[in-house]
Amino acid sequence: MIRAAIIGISGRMGHALVRAAGERSDIRITAAVASRGSSSIGRDAGELADAGKTGVTVTDELAKALVDVDVAIDFSNGSATAGNLAACRAARRPLLIGTTGYPAVELASQFDAAAREIALLVASNTSVGITLLEALVRTAAQALPATFDIEVFEAHHRMKRDAPSGTALTLGEAAAAGRRDGQGLRPDELAAARARPPGPRGEGDIGFAVVRGGDIVGEHSVLFAGPGERITLSHSATDRAVFARGALAAARWLAGRPPGRFSMRDFIFAGSKT
């Protein structure tokens, strides 16, 4: 039985993780962490998630929560990623980061340093289907000629903070890597993803389109538009539980790994998907 700590218990994904853990017999939530000052502190994690009493009391003391767990799952806030990473590194606990919106460039060296001491899996999306979509996008970009323009579309609920989503940027990275022999998005493309300048499309550009509205869980499509033909690869999530189930399965797998930097692709293609 793997013991897991949820960092970010107060959010939608924190609740979904508690409910999804109730479906499994091989991983159990034994610690739940909220931000300092949260109204969730002191409450039972299961009751907070409408999943019944679990006996796990929500705390804001991450270091103490990590003492008796085998793995931590972070779905808190991008502004807390660096601190959560440091705490898991100090406690020598494997960490799955499912949070997006953190300063990726600034944290890159911290991720590398932590991965020398703990097993670290950073994922913009923990869905099994999205992981496969990423692989298909890379393959398509590698196979198609440069005359095919690439556009990434994504849609999420109205409360999502980052735009484009971390998943959309990951799909853009996959497309760029396929087209450019492993090279990801250029810094100017990352900037354009957030504020696309007016004017005609540039040669080889990878574009991004964003929708925020209602309670959309997650829609992602990658369009390859060539002369006289179009190819679209897409994924739709209709229930946030798919991300929770994927995260729990990946966390269980991560708990047995040696120090290193891992991805959802490593987990999926390792042959362990349950």
C-alpha positions in Angstrom: 0.0 0.0 0.0 1.5 3.3 -1.1 0.8 6.3 1.2 0.3 9.6 -0.6 0.2 13.3 0.5 -2.0 15.7 -1.5 -0.7 19.2 -1.7 -3.5 21.5 -2.7 -6.4 19.6 -1.1 -8.7 22.6 -1.3 -8.9 22.8 -5.1 -10.9 20.8 -7.7 -8.1 18.4 -8.3 -7.5 17.9 -4.6 -11.1 16.8 -4.2 -11.0 14.6 -7.3 -7.8 12.9 -6.0 -9.5 12.0 -2.7 -12.5 10.6 -4.5 -10.4 8.7 -7.0 -8.3 7.2 -4.2 -11.4 5.6 -2.8 -11.6 3.5 -6.0 -8.1 2.0 -5.5 -6.7 -0.5 -3.0 -3.0 0.1 -3.8 -2.7 3.8 -2.8 -4.2 5.7 0.1 -4.3 9.4 0.9 -2.7 9.7 4.4 -1.8 13.4 4.4 -3.6 16.5 3.0 -2.1 20.0 2.8 -3.7 23.3 2.1 -2.2 26.8 1.9 -1.7 28.8 5.1 -4.9 30.5 6.2 -7.2 28.2 4.2 -10.6 27.5 5.6 -9.9 23.8 4.9 -7.4 23.5 7.6 -8.5 21.2 10.4 -11.2 19.6 8.4 -11.4 16.0 7.3 -10.0 15.6 3.8 -12.7 13.1 2.8 -15.6 15.3 4.1 -14.0 18.3 2.3 -14.2 16.3 -1.0 -17.7 14.9 -0.3 -16.2 11.5 -0.2 -17.0 10.5 3.4 -14.8 10.7 6.5 -11.2 9.5 6.0 -9.5 10.4 9.3 -7.0 12.6 7.4 -7.0 16.1 8.8 -6.0 18.9 6.5 -2.9 20.8 7.6 -0.8 23.7 6.3 2.5 22.1 7.6 3.9 20.4 4.6 7.2 19.3 6.2 5.3 17.4 8.9 2.8 15.9 6.4 5.7 14.4 4.4 7.2 12.5 7.3 5.0 9.3 6.9 4.2 9.2 3.2 5.8 7.4 0.2 5.0 10.0 -2.4 3.6 13.6 -2.7 1.2 14.8 -5.4 1.1 18.6 -6.0 -1.9 20.2 -7.5 -1.8 23.4 -5.6 -0.7 26.7 -7.2 2.1 27.6 -9.5 3.3 30.2 -7.1 3.9 27.5 -4.5 5.7 25.0 -6.7 9.3 26.1 -5.8 8.5 25.8 -2.0 6.8 22.5 -2.4 9.6 21.1 -4.5 12.2 22.2 -1.8 10.2 20.6 1.0 9.9 17.3 -0.9 13.6 17.4 -1.7 14.5 18.1 1.9 12.3 15.2 3.0 13.6 12.9 0.2 10.1 12.1 -1.0 9.2 11.4 -4.6 7.0 14.2 -6.1 4.5 14.4 -8.9 3.8 18.0 -9.9 0.6 18.4 -11.8 0.3 22.1 -11.2 0.8 24.5 -14.1 1.4 28.2 -14.3 4.7 28.1 -12.5 7.7 30.1 -13.9 9.2 27.2 -16.0 12.4 28.9 -17.0 13.2 30.0 -13.5 12.5 26.5 -12.0 14.2 24.5 -14.7 17.5 24.3 -12.8 15.7 23.5 -9.5 13.9 20.6 -11.2 17.2 19.3 -12.4 18.8 19.6 -9.0 15.9 18.0 -7.2 15.9 15.1 -9.7 19.4 14.2 -8.6 18.0 13.4 -5.2 14.4 12.4 -5.6 12.1 10.8 -8.2 10.4 13.8 -9.9 7.6 13.7 -12.4 6.4 17.0 -13.8 3.3 16.8 -16.0 1.1 19.5 -17.5 -1.6 16.9 -17.8 -2.0 13.5 -16.1 -4.5 12.0 -18.5 -3.5 8.8 -20.2 -5.2 10.0 -23.4 -3.3 13.4 -23.5 0.0 11.5 -23.0 -0.8 9.5 -26.1 -2.0 12.6 -28.0 1.4 14.2 -27.3 3.2 11.3 -28.8 0.9 11.3 -31.9 1.4 15.1 -32.4 5.2 14.7 -32.3 5.0 11.8 -34.8 2.7 13.8 -37.2 4.9 16.9 -37.0 8.0 14.8 -37.9 6.2 13.1 -40.8 4.5 16.0 -42.4 6.3 18.5 -44.7 6.8 22.1 -43.6 4.0 23.3 -45.8 1.6 22.2 -43.1 0.9 24.9 -40.5 0.4 23.8 -36.9 -2.2 25.4 -34.6 -3.0 24.3 -31.1 -6.5 24.9 -29.8 -7.5 24.6 -26.1 -10.6 25.3 -24.0 -11.1 25.3 -20.3 -13.5 26.5 -17.6 -13.8 30.2 -16.9 -11.8 30.1 -13.7 -8.5 28.6 -15.1 -5.7 31.1 -14.5 -3.0 30.3 -17.1 -3.5 30.7 -20.8 -2.6 28.9 -23.0 -2.8 25.9 -20.7 0.2 24.0 -19.7 -1.1 21.1 -21.8 -1.4 23.3 -24.9 2.2 24.4 -24.5 3.3 20.8 -24.0 1.5 19.9 -27.3 3.2 22.8 -28.9 6.6 21.5 -27.6 5.8 18.1 -29.0 5.0 19.6 -32.4 8.1 21.7 -32.4 10.3 18.7 -31.3 8.9 16.6 -34.1 9.5 19.2 -36.7 12.9 20.4 -35.5 14.7 17.2 -34.6 14.0 17.4 -30.9 14.2 21.1 -30.4 11.3 22.6 -28.5 9.5 25.9 -28.8 11.7 29.0 -29.2 11.4 31.8 -26.6 9.7 34.0 -29.1 7.1 31.3 -29.7 6.4 31.0 -26.0 5.8 34.7 -25.9 3.6 34.7 -28.9 1.6 31.9 -27.3 0.4 34.4 -24.7 0.2 37.5 -26.9 0.2 36.7 -30.6 1.2 39.8 -32.6 -1.1 40.9 -35.4 -0.1 40.2 -39.0 0.3 37.2 -41.3 1.5 33.9 -40.0 5.3 33.4 -40.1 7.0 30.5 -41.8 7.1 27.5 -39.4 5.1 29.3 -36.7 3.2 27.2 -34.1 0.1 29.0 -33.2 -2.2 28.8 -30.1 -5.9 29.6 -29.7 -7.5 29.8 -26.3 -11.1 29.6 -25.0 -12.2 30.2 -21.4 -15.8 29.7 -20.5 -18.4 27.9 -18.4 -17.4 24.6 -16.8 -15.4 23.1 -19.7 -13.1 20.4 -18.1 -10.5 20.3 -21.0 -10.5 20.3 -24.8 -7.3 20.1 -26.8 -6.8 19.8 -30.5 -3.8 20.2 -32.8 -4.5 21.2 -36.4 -2.1 20.4 -39.2 -3.3 22.6 -42.1 -1.6 21.9 -45.5 -2.4 22.8 -49.1 -5.8 21.2 -49.8 -6.0 19.0 -46.7 -6.2 19.2 -42.9 -5.4 16.7 -40.1 -6.7 17.2 -36.6 -5.6 15.3 -33.5 -7.8 15.9 -30.5 -8.7 14.9 -26.9 -11.8 15.8 -24.8 -12.0 15.4 -21.1 -15.6 15.3 -19.7 -14.8 14.4 -16.1 -11.9 15.7 -14.0 -11.7 12.2 -12.5 -9.5 11.1 -15.5 -6.7 13.5 -14.4 -7.0 12.2 -10.8 -7.0 8.6 -11.8 -4.0 9.2 -14.0 -2.1 11.1 -11.3 -2.7 8.4 -8.7 -1.5 5.6 -11.0 1.5 7.6 -12.0 2.3 8.5 -8.3 2.1 4.8 -7.3 4.6 4.0 -10.1 6.8 7.0 -9.1 7.0 5.9 -5.5 9.2 2.9 -6.6 11.5 4.8 -8.8 15.1 5.9 -8.1 16.0 9.6 -8.2 15.6 11.1 -11.7 13.4 13.2 -13.9 10.3 11.4 -15.3 7.3 12.2 -17.4 3.9 10.8 -18.0 5.3 9.2 -21.2 7.9 7.3 -19.1 5.0 6.0 -17.0 2.6 5.2 -19.8 5.2 3.5 -22.1 6.8 1.6 -19.2 3.8 -0.7 -19.5 2.1 0.1 -16.2 -1.2 1.9 -16.7 -3.3 0.8 -13.8 
